[in-house]
Amino acid sequence: MSARGLSVLRRRWLVAGAGLAAAAVAGGWFGRRLLVNSCQSDLPFDVPGHPLVRAAWDGIDPAMVWDCHAHLAGVGDGGSGITISETMLSPLHPLEYLQRLFYLNAGCAHDAPEQVDQSYVARLHNLMDAMPAGCKLMLFAFDQAHDAHGVAQPAQSAFYVPNAYAQQVARALPERFEWVCSIHPYREDGVEALEAAVAGGARAVKWLPPAMGIDPASPRCDAFYAALARLDIPLISHAGEEKAVHGAGQPAWGNPLRLRRALAAGVRVVMAHCASVGDDVDLDRGENGPRVPSFDLFTRMMADPAHADHLFADISAITLRNRSLAVLRTIIEQVQWHPRLLWGTDYPLPGILPLISPAQLAAENMLVPAAVPLLEEIRLHNPILFDLVLKRLLRSRGQRLAPQIFETRRFFDRSAA
């Protein structure tokens, strides 16, 4: 998730969502149930003990389960310091406006004065109450876009979630939350800000290069990479196509191959979403090389023995409708990757109802049919549990995602390894 992790096809979902929203208003309850998250709270009493839910948890130690890709969101009320672009607040920009509405609905944020940020966090508390003891969310900060000289560009930043706010939310409930800082590497104070964030408990750094104005292959990143390696702090970076979050950068900066510079510096790199959508220039064939699927470049890098100890990926967003089922099958079937894959939800995306279809996955024989109504019921109450159960129940040609993928704490907390 990426922070928003939506591709061109996901944009089309949002355009379609505008029509669906109108139909929901006209169609009443049935239409709204298809589109709008009803934000129900407590799980039905029979869900935790359901055989398929128990099967999903089989072999997993809940105390090791950290969702490594969860977003904080809001509008900046209540002193959070969050900012969002004017276009996301204006119906004159329908795609971005609808994006905000879907995002906040998925996070069950109440559109009431000075309660949006507070209700988003309250929903996180509610969701984690239903998870087994020890499970945590890793909450993302998100830095502003910066120019080539390291100067912040608020006008070109789709949104901004301060490190201080992410740290504050995590500290308020440490048994359920960790936090991930976001620091632009071109900042003059970038290394100092990183050291301060790590001292304050940050477990990783989050980047969305095309939106934040970061070229991961630029020498401007070298000092920051050296600090990441020295501090042994992972970098979670979006890889592949990103079109929904506007910013100061170039789409080409999401090319997975551009992260080789970080890997060569000894940084543990987590490619968000396994670069599972979009296409990029094959830089191994020159700057003007052919465009190939970003996932093919990711696959090439995972096969490179030089990256075996430093290249990892999270599995957030891989079940979205805009991902190829062939890509999803590959991720499941490449069992040699599993020790290097990390569970993440891209929350609140699993709460946007049209984006994931258990029924479609069952039709492709990747889920047992009995799982579909169960998953749909879980999603209405807890999109985080929904994501975990869905991914654990997925199968492809006899393979399933290994339990160790979900025990992410060992990667981010070395003391637990």
ZIURTA-V101352 format. One line per field, one symbol per residue. burial: # if it has 9 or more other ideal C-beta (glycine too) atoms within 8 Angstrom, else .. Layout:
burial = ???
//
This chain:
burial = #######.###.######.##.##..#...##.##.#.....#...#..#.######..#.#.###############.######.####..########.########.....#######.######.##..##############..#..#..########.###.##..#..############..##.###.##..#################..##########.#.#############.###.#############.#.############.####.....#..#.##.######.#..#..##############...########..##..################.#..##...##...##.######.################...##.#.#########....
//
